[in-house]
Amino acid sequence: MPKVILGLAIGAGLGLIDGLSAGLYPQVTADMLTGIVIGSTFKGLLTGVIAGWYARRSQSVPKGIAVGLAAGLALSFAVAAMGDEQGNHYWVEIMLPGSALGAIVGFATQRFGAPARRAA
């Protein structure tokens, strides 16, 4: 599977799981959960695209993990900075899983993605 497509698939799957895990927190209502799941899935998709794009240009697993982690951290920071209606910010609850998602996607795209095909 091409690296960008693999990044999209893994990022979306992990983002979906990340969003659904928000339902474990008592302050998250059913109304909020839909938006959180959609946002987390989109955040995972973007992280996957960034990690997959980088994996096509570099063959370094540590650098791929670092790029994925940085992308996940940056996108998670942007979401955490928004806060909720009461002005609460959930830095750890949002940024920790987002960073882990990015590192996993960065590793997977480097290790398991197919190299780009060269035109004949």
Secondary structure as UniProt FT lines:
FT   HELIX           3..21
FT   HELIX           22..24
FT   TURN            26..27
FT   HELIX           30..57
FT   HELIX           61..82
FT   TURN            85..86
FT   HELIX           91..112
//
